Amino acid sequence: MIHLSTRCSSMFAAVIVLAALAPTLAAALTPGAGRDPASVARANASMQASTATARRGATPGTAAPNDVFANADRAYPASCLSDGLPFGVFRQSPNDPAPLQKQMVLPGDIATCGGNNPECTYSEQVTVSVWRVPCSVDSAGNPQSAVLLEIDRPCGACNNQPLYPTFPLVLATQGNNSLYIRLASDQNTWYSATYANSPIAHSDIWVLENFYGGPVQFDYNQPFSLNLDNHTVDFSVPAYNPAQYAANSFTLPISGYMTSNWFDPNHGGEGILTQVFDNNDGATRTFTAAWYTFDKLGLPFWLYAQGTIHIGDRTTGNVDTYYASNGGFAGNFGAGATFTKWGTINFSFSNCDHMTFVYSGNADAVNGPTGNGTRTWLRIANVNSLVCD
């Protein structure tokens, strides 16, 4: 993500946000207060204050504007949801062992009240679902997850209906902190947010986020509660328990976040460079790997693997692997080098820091490397703006 400003003083941010929240929380925590225009205005103002605080100019001595770096306040790993929000996963193929789901009535656009505007008196019963998506572990080995909120209209897309419900007030509470949180319709964003009273044209999904640079940062892996429209509907979300999720035992989906250099720290001088490219068909990717290794005489020898995977695949399958011969230095050779198939390699990633590959091959070249086995290597570093954690 391109970041145009850096973190301001946390004390200054706290003063602004908490001052904006004081009247808001008093109203929001009053049971039955309802979603009136004043409540919406106060809630949206508190969210705007949090966003505006984070947008202020760069602090001397820190990252300059236009630097690309990881968002330290993200609510889930950057590599999680890398293929987009899984809209419909809950309704079509549940992967949360204890999803939360309730029905509630959402009003139409209360801001249009006056005269005979039908949007003011419109209401619609919708289904609200809250569940987790398992992610990778962080650098300390702690399991991570993302929390999603889905609102399903009974008409689905509702393309031909002129009236619509509007987005509710969403207040989160964790410990002693209560905050109108940031919900984004796109993952891994810095500032995008959905404000109360925004139109819900069709069934949609949002991911729970933190405000960048805000004084309150929720850990959504721990227990918290959600209060929608001043206790019209409440959700009590338990702590994330990765043992309950079948997907947690899977390897990570292979995406651009697996682009990196990998090595065995016990055997210096050998390594593998992996790259993942999106294809133009919108459904597949190209996975490549260059293995810089040695032949039986200890001389450099490299192997090149390339194959096609589908978006969401958690293993490459057996990728055809080749070695080159009849080449020259700096292009000083004929029409091109000759590539000969060596064997196959199957790549998978148990987490962002470990790559496991199963290889089997036999070089026809004299003294070329031959063998089969399984190795697990470590990531050397993250690619700028592709921080996998």
C-alpha positions in Angstrom: 0.0 0.0 0.0 1.2 3.6 -0.7 1.3 5.5 2.5 1.2 9.3 2.2 1.8 10.2 5.9 3.3 8.7 9.0 2.2 8.2 12.6 1.5 11.3 14.6 2.2 11.7 18.3 0.1 9.0 20.0 -0.8 11.5 22.8 -2.0 14.0 20.3 -4.1 11.3 18.5 -5.5 10.1 21.8 -6.8 13.6 22.7 -8.5 14.1 19.4 -10.1 10.7 19.2 -11.2 10.4 22.8 -12.6 13.9 22.8 -14.7 13.0 19.7 -15.8 9.7 21.3 -16.9 11.0 24.7 -20.5 12.1 23.7 -20.7 9.3 21.1 -20.1 6.5 23.6 -22.6 7.9 26.1 -25.3 7.8 23.5 -24.3 4.5 21.9 -24.2 2.6 25.2 -27.7 3.6 26.2 -30.0 0.6 25.4 -32.8 1.5 23.0 -31.2 4.8 22.0 -31.9 3.9 18.3 -30.1 5.0 15.2 -31.2 8.6 15.0 -29.5 11.2 12.8 -27.6 12.6 15.8 -26.2 9.2 16.7 -25.1 8.6 13.2 -23.4 12.0 12.9 -21.5 11.5 16.2 -20.4 8.0 15.3 -19.2 9.1 11.8 -17.5 12.1 13.2 -15.5 9.9 15.6 -14.4 7.7 12.7 -13.4 10.7 10.6 -11.4 12.1 13.5 -9.5 8.8 13.8 -8.8 8.8 10.1 -7.8 12.4 9.9 -5.3 12.0 12.8 -3.5 9.3 10.9 -3.4 11.3 7.7 -1.3 14.1 9.1 2.2 14.8 7.7 5.3 12.8 8.0 7.2 13.0 11.3 10.9 14.0 11.0 13.2 11.0 11.2 10.5 8.5 10.2 9.4 7.1 6.9 8.9 9.8 4.3 5.7 10.2 2.3 5.4 7.8 -0.6 7.5 5.1 1.2 6.0 1.7 0.9 6.1 -0.2 4.3 4.0 -2.5 6.4 1.1 -1.1 8.4 2.0 -1.9 12.0 -1.6 -1.4 13.1 -3.2 -3.9 10.7 -5.7 -6.1 12.3 -4.5 -9.3 10.5 -1.5 -10.4 8.6 -1.0 -8.6 5.2 -0.8 -12.0 3.5 -4.3 -13.0 4.8 -7.2 -12.5 2.4 -4.6 -11.8 -0.3 -7.1 -13.0 -3.0 -9.9 -10.8 -1.8 -12.7 -11.1 0.7 -14.4 -14.5 0.5 -17.9 -13.3 -0.2 -20.4 -16.0 0.3 -18.1 -18.5 2.0 -20.2 -18.5 5.1 -23.4 -19.2 3.3 -22.1 -21.7 0.7 -19.3 -23.6 2.5 -18.8 -22.8 6.2 -15.3 -23.0 7.4 -15.9 -21.5 10.9 -16.8 -24.1 13.5 -18.9 -21.5 15.5 -20.1 -18.8 13.1 -22.4 -16.1 14.6 -25.6 -15.2 12.8 -28.6 -13.1 13.7 -31.4 -11.2 11.9 -32.1 -7.6 12.4 -34.2 -4.9 10.8 -32.2 -2.1 9.1 -33.9 1.3 8.3 -33.8 3.1 5.1 -32.1 6.4 4.7 -33.1 8.3 7.8 -31.2 11.4 6.5 -34.0 11.8 3.8 -36.8 12.2 6.3 -39.1 15.0 5.4 -42.1 15.2 3.1 -43.2 11.9 1.7 -39.9 10.4 0.8 -40.4 6.6 1.0 -36.7 6.0 1.9 -37.3 7.5 5.3 -40.0 5.0 6.3 -38.5 2.0 4.6 -37.1 -0.9 6.6 -35.8 -4.4 5.7 -35.0 -7.5 7.7 -31.5 -8.7 6.9 -29.2 -11.5 8.1 -26.0 -10.5 9.7 -23.1 -13.0 10.0 -19.8 -12.7 11.9 -17.0 -15.3 11.5 -13.3 -15.8 11.4 -10.9 -16.7 8.5 -7.7 -18.5 9.7 -4.5 -16.7 8.7 -0.8 -17.5 9.2 1.2 -17.1 12.4 3.0 -13.9 13.3 6.8 -13.6 13.7 6.4 -14.7 17.3 4.5 -17.8 16.4 1.1 -16.6 17.5 -1.8 -17.7 15.3 -3.7 -15.0 13.6 -7.1 -14.6 12.0 -9.3 -12.0 10.3 -12.9 -11.3 11.3 -15.6 -10.7 8.7 -19.0 -9.2 8.9 -21.6 -10.0 6.2 -25.0 -8.5 5.6 -27.3 -10.5 3.4 -30.4 -8.8 1.9 -33.3 -11.2 1.2 -33.3 -10.1 -2.4 -29.6 -10.8 -2.9 -28.3 -8.3 -5.5 -31.5 -6.3 -5.4 -30.6 -4.6 -8.7 -34.2 -3.8 -9.6 -35.3 -2.4 -6.2 -35.2 1.4 -5.7 -35.3 1.2 -1.9 -32.5 -0.1 0.2 -31.5 -0.5 3.9 -28.5 1.4 5.3 -25.4 0.4 7.2 -25.7 0.2 11.0 -23.8 1.8 13.8 -21.1 -0.8 14.7 -19.5 -0.3 18.1 -16.8 -2.8 19.3 -15.8 -3.3 22.9 -12.7 -5.1 24.2 -11.7 -4.7 27.8 -12.1 -1.1 28.8 -12.1 0.2 25.2 -15.2 0.9 23.1 -14.8 2.3 19.6 -16.8 2.8 16.4 -14.5 0.6 14.4 -13.3 0.7 10.9 -15.0 -1.8 8.5 -13.6 -2.0 5.0 -15.1 -3.6 1.9 -11.5 -4.2 0.6 -8.8 -6.0 2.6 -5.4 -4.6 3.6 -6.4 -1.0 3.2 -5.1 2.0 5.2 -8.0 4.4 5.5 -11.1 3.0 3.7 -14.1 2.8 6.0 -17.9 2.2 5.8 -19.9 4.8 7.6 -23.2 4.4 9.3 -26.2 5.2 7.1 -24.3 4.2 4.0 -26.6 2.5 1.4 -26.5 -1.3 1.2 -27.4 -1.9 -2.4 -26.8 -5.6 -2.3 -25.6 -8.3 0.0 -22.0 -7.5 0.9 -19.1 -8.3 3.2 -16.7 -6.2 5.3 -13.5 -7.0 7.3 -12.9 -5.5 10.7 -9.9 -3.2 10.7 -7.9 -0.9 13.0 -7.4 2.8 12.5 -3.9 3.4 11.5 -2.1 5.4 14.2 -5.1 5.4 16.5 -4.7 5.3 20.3 -6.9 2.2 20.5 -5.8 -0.9 18.6 -8.0 -4.0 19.0 -6.6 -7.5 18.9 -9.4 -9.3 17.2 -7.9 -12.6 18.0 -9.0 -12.0 21.6 -12.6 -11.9 22.8 -14.6 -8.8 21.9 -18.2 -7.8 21.4 -20.0 -6.0 18.6 -23.0 -3.8 19.3 -25.1 -2.9 16.2 -27.5 0.0 16.1 -27.3 0.6 19.9 -28.0 -3.0 21.0 -30.5 -3.8 18.4 -28.3 -6.8 17.8 -25.2 -7.8 19.9 -22.5 -10.4 19.1 -20.1 -11.8 21.6 -17.1 -13.0 19.6 -14.9 -15.6 21.5 -11.1 -15.7 21.3 -9.6 -17.3 18.2 -8.8 -21.0 18.7 -6.9 -22.3 15.7 -7.3 -25.9 16.8 -11.0 -25.6 15.9 -10.4 -24.7 12.3 -9.7 -27.4 9.8 -8.2 -24.8 7.4 -5.5 -24.0 10.0 -3.8 -27.3 9.3 -3.5 -26.5 5.6 -0.6 -24.8 4.0 -1.0 -21.1 2.9 -2.7 -20.2 -0.4 0.1 -19.4 -2.8 0.1 -15.8 -3.9 2.6 -13.0 -4.6 3.4 -13.0 -0.9 5.5 -16.1 -1.4 7.8 -14.3 -3.8 11.1 -14.2 -2.0 14.5 -15.8 -1.5 14.8 -19.1 0.5 17.7 -20.9 2.0 19.0 -23.5 4.4 20.9 -21.6 7.2 23.0 -24.7 7.7 24.3 -24.8 4.2 25.4 -21.4 2.9 25.8 -20.7 -0.8 22.7 -22.5 -2.0 19.2 -20.9 -2.3 15.9 -20.8 -4.2 14.3 -17.7 -5.7 10.5 -18.0 -6.0 8.2 -15.7 -8.0 4.4 -15.8 -8.4 2.7 -14.0 -11.3 -0.9 -13.3 -12.1 -2.1 -14.6 -15.4 -4.6 -12.6 -17.6 -7.4 -15.2 -17.3 -8.2 -14.1 -13.7 -8.2 -17.7 -12.5 -4.6 -18.9 -12.6 -1.1 -17.9 -11.7 2.4 -18.8 -12.9 4.8 -20.1 -10.3 8.5 -20.0 -11.0 11.5 -21.1 -8.9 15.2 -20.9 -9.7 17.3 -23.3 -7.5 20.9 -22.1 -7.3 22.8 -25.3 -6.3 25.9 -27.3 -7.2 26.8 -30.3 -9.2 28.8 -33.4 -8.0 32.1 -31.5 -8.5 30.9 -28.6 -6.3 30.5 -26.3 -9.3 27.5 -24.0 -9.6 24.5 -25.6 -11.2 21.0 -24.1 -11.5 17.6 -25.6 -11.9 14.5 -23.8 -13.2 10.9 -24.8 -12.4 7.8 -23.3 -13.9 4.2 -24.3 -13.6 0.6 -23.0 -13.6 -1.5 -23.0 -10.4 -5.1 -21.9 -9.7 -5.9 -19.0 -7.4 -6.3 -20.5 -3.9 -4.1 -23.5 -4.5 -2.0 -24.4 -1.4 0.6 -26.5 -3.3 2.1 -26.2 -6.7 1.8 -29.9 -7.5 4.7 -31.4 -9.3 6.3 -28.6 -11.3 8.5 -29.6 -14.3 12.1 -28.6 -13.6 14.8 -28.0 -16.2 18.5 -27.2 -16.4 20.3 -25.3 -19.2 23.3 -26.1 -21.3 25.2 -24.9 -24.4 25.0 -21.3 -23.2 27.7 -18.6 -22.8 28.6 -15.6 -20.8 26.8 -12.3 -21.3 24.9 -13.6 -24.3 28.1 -14.6 -26.1 26.6 -17.8 -27.6 24.3 -18.9 -30.5 20.6 -18.7 -30.8 20.0 -19.7 -27.2 20.8 -22.2 -24.5 19.3 -25.7 -24.5 16.9 -26.6 -21.7 16.6 -30.3 -20.6 14.1 -31.6 -18.2 15.7 -32.6 -14.9 12.6 -33.8 -12.9 9.9 -32.2 -10.8 9.6 -30.2 -7.6 6.5 -29.7 -5.5 6.3 -26.5 -3.3 4.1 -25.6 -0.4 4.3 -23.0 2.4 3.3 -23.9 6.0 3.6 -20.3 7.0 5.2 -17.1 5.7 8.6 -18.0 6.9 8.9 -21.7 5.9 8.9 -23.3 2.4 8.8 -27.1 2.0 9.7 -28.6 -1.3 9.7 -32.2 -2.5 12.1 -32.9 -5.4 13.0 -35.7 -7.7 15.4 -35.5 -10.6 18.3 -36.8 -12.6 20.5 -34.7 -14.8 21.8 -36.2 -18.0 24.7 -33.8 -17.8 28.0 -35.3 -16.7 28.3 -34.9 -12.9 24.9 -33.1 -12.8 22.9 -33.2 -9.5 20.7 -36.3 -9.0 18.4 -37.3 -6.2 15.1 -37.0 -4.4 14.0 -35.9 -1.0 12.1 -33.2 1.0 13.6 -30.0 2.4 12.2 -27.1 4.5 13.9 -23.8 4.0 13.6 -20.4 5.5 12.6 -17.0 4.0 15.6 -14.7 3.8 13.6 -11.4 3.7 10.3 -9.9 2.6 9.9 -8.1 -0.7 9.1 -4.4 -0.3 5.3 -3.9 0.0 4.8 -7.7 0.1 5.3 -8.3 3.8 4.1 -11.9 4.4 3.4 -12.4 8.1 
